[in-house]
Amino acid sequence: MSRYADLPSHLLCPRILVFDSGVGGLSVAQEIQASLPGVALIYASDNAAFPYGTKEEGELIARVERVMAALLASYPVDLVVVACNTASTLTLPHLRQRFNLPFVGVVPAIKPAAESSQSGVIGLLATPATVARPYTHDLITTHASDCTVISLGSSELVLLAEQKLRGETITDKAIAPITQALLDADGSRQMDRLVLACTHFPLLREELGRNLPQRIQLIDSGAAIARRVKHLLEAQQRLARLPDTPEHIAVFTQETQEVHRLQSALAAYAIHKTAFITP
């Protein structure tokens, strides 16, 4: 039986679950909406466990599996995007084994940055956990062995991105110490690409750009994820008939004042409905 058997006809358009611990995944959702405007999005934030980067690996794997099971029971979808570097690295094999759905993860855009760099010096801006993870080191070895890679871990940027979407103003004074730490690194005068290796960071693209030299191009993986999603939905033949105005919804694992303050930001992504689940 189809997983859509109990859905009304107006909800039979392709549906994608975009999953993160916070709101960083909205940067990926935006790219998917630009590429596939007729696809319905369920944006799911496990805000009760935010941030994921501080969790022990076994705890995080179990948590994500439990939340994913609750989400998919309530919101059947065609495809899941795990829009979190930490969750992608640790949980994707487990999710793919348990759930009979395509899962798309996030990979830091080290390869395109290295391939497009004219100077051979690239920056990597990520959470401290992503910077330290062997998976990231392997990506650098595989795709950027001919480059100098300047890495910086920042948890503060994650919090700033969340604050921005709640309507708070992010000042250059808050951003400058982070960008200056990159610019103070050895070899940074030649850096011409900066990988935003956390889905929160593209939400601060404007603020980061104001505090970096113009020669540095900011690169993230959002557009590549959108292309992968489109390819998979085409393979499922789910793009033949798309509505003009699909219905999007945001789902959270905890009701907080911060969630209510996000409503205007969610509306900018055409998300006008909010729901809550208890995993």
N, C-alpha and C positions, 0 to 999 in steps of 0.2 A: 504494500500500500504506500502511496506517496506520502512524504512527510507533510504535505500541504493539504491532505484530505479534509481536514476540519476547518480550513481557512476560507473566509468569504472570498468571492471572485476578485474583488478590488485589491486583495493582498497577494495575488498570485504572481506579481512581478518579481524579478530576481531580488533576493534579500541577502545582504552581507552583514555579518557581525564584525564590528571593529572593536577590539578589546584592548584595554590598558588598565593600569592601576589608577591613573589619574586622568587628566585631560590632554596629555601630550598627543595621544592618538588622533585628536581632532586635526592635527596637521596632515596626517595620512588620509583621514576621512575627506578632507578638502580636496586632495588630489584625486581621490576616487570619484567624488562628485563632479569634478571638472571633466574627467574622462568618461564617466558613465552617469549622466544626469538623470536617467530614467530608472536607476536602481535604488531600491529602498535600503536605508542604513539603520541598523540597530547599533548605536554607540554605547558600549558597556564599559563602565568604570568601576573597578573594585576598590572604591575609595575607602572602604572599611579597613583595607589592608595596605593602603598607600603609606610610604613608597615601597615598591618591591625590592629595590636595591639593598635594603638593610636586612632582608630576610635570609635565613639559612636555607641552603639548597633544597633539602628534603621537605622542609616546611612549605617552601614556595611551590614546589611541584604538586604537593598534595592540595594546597590551597587553590591553585589555578584549576586543577582537575575538578575539584568540588564546585567552584564557581561556574566553570564552563558547563558542567552537567546541569546545573540549575538554569542557566541561561538558555541552553538549547532545548530544555524541556518546555520552557515558556515561549521561546521565540525560534521556531524552525527557520533555518536559513540554508542557502545554497553553498556558502563559503564563509570561512572565518579568517580574519586578518588579526594576528597577534601583534599589535602595534606598540610593542614594548621590547627593547633590546634585551633586557634581563630575562623576561619571560620567554622570548623567542629562543634564546640560547639554551635555557635549561629545560623548558617544558615541551617544546614542539614534538620531539620523538614520542613522548608519552601521550600527548593529545592525539597524534595521528594514529597511534596504536589503539586507543580506546574508542574514538569517534569516527564513524564512517563518513567523513566530510573532507574536502580539501582545506588544508590550513596553509596560510601564507605568513611567513615570518618577516622580521626586520633584520637586515644585514647592514652594518655600517658601510657607507659608500666609499670605502677605501680604494676599491678598484677604479671607478671612474675618476676619482680625484687624482690618483697616480697616473692614469693614462692621459689626462688632460693637462697636467702640470707642465709648465714650460721651464720652471726652475729646478724641478726635482726635489722641492722642499714643500711638504704638505703638513697641515695641522690636523689634529684629531681632538675634538672637543666632545667629551662624553661624561657619564657619571663615573665616579671613582671605581665602582665595581666593574663597569665595562672596560675601562682603561686597564685594569689589573687582570682581566679574565684571559686565560690561555687562548680562548677562541679568537679574541681580538688580535693577540700576538700572531696567531697562525694566519689570519687574514693579511696582516702586514707583511709577513714573510712570503706569502704566496703571491700577493698582488702589488706590493710596494717595496720589494727588496732592493730596487735601484734608487729608491727615494730616501731622503731624510724625513722621518716622521716625528713631529713635535706633538707630544700627547699631554693633555691637561684634563684632569677629572674635576667636575664641579657638581656638587649637589645643590648649591645655591641657585643655579640657573633653573633647576626644576621647580623650586619654590617660587621663583620670580615669574615663571611662565604661568603657574597656577594663579598667582596673584593678578597677573594681567587679565586673565580671562574672567576673573571676578570683578573686573572694573577698576582695579587699582592702577595708578600711573607708575610705570617703571622708569626711573630716572637714570641718566647717564652715570650718576654717582654710584648707583648700585651695580651697573654693568662694567664700568671702567676697571675696577680691580681685577676682574676675571680676564678681560681682554688684554690688560697690561701684563698679566702673568704669562700669557702666550707670547706677547711681543718682547718680553725680557729674556726669553729662552735663547740659547745659542743657536745661530743660524736663522733666526726668525726674519731677518731683513730680506731673505730670499723667498720666504713663504708666499705662495700665490694661490693656494687652495686650502680651505678649512672644511673638514668633514664634521657636520652636525650629527653626531652619532647617538643622539637621544631624540625621541619623537617630540619631546617638549621644546627642544631648542629652536626648530623652525618657527615656532610661535613668537620668538624673540628676534627674528631675522632683521627687522628694521632697527631695533635697539643695538644689536651686535654690529650691524653694518655701519652705524654712526660712530662706533668706537674702534673701528679697524681701518687700516689703509685701503684705498680703493682697489689696489692691485689684488687683494685677497678675495677670491670668489667663494661664496658659501655653497656647499653641496650637501644635500641630504638624499635619502632613499625613497621619498614619498612618491615621486613620479614613476620610478621603477616598480614600486609595489602596485600602483594603479595599472600599469601595463600588464603585470602578471595576473592581476585580478581579471582584467578584461579578457586575456587569453584563456583563462580557465573557464570563465562563463561562456565564451564562444565555443569552447570544446564541449560544454554541456548543452549547447544550443538553447541557452537561456536568454539570449539578447534579441530574439526575433521580434518580440512585441513589448515595447516599453511604454509605460504611462508618461504623460506630460508632467505630472506633479506627484511623484511617489511620496509616501508618508514615512518620515523618519522619526525615530524615538531614541531617547537617552535613558539608559537603565543604570542605576547605582545600587551598591550593596549596603549603603547607609544613608539615611536621611539626615542632612546637616544644614546649618545655615549657609555654609559655603556652597552647597548644591543650589540652594535657592538664589544665591547671588550670581550663579552661573547662567541664569535663564536668558538674559539678554545676549550673552555670548553664544549660547546654543542657538538662539534664534538667527544669528548671523550665518549659521550653517543649515538653516531651514529645519532645525529641530525644534518642534513646538510642543512635544509631548515628553513627559518625564515619568518614569516608573521606578519602583524599588523592588529588589528581591532579597531574600534571606537565604544564602547558600546552605 
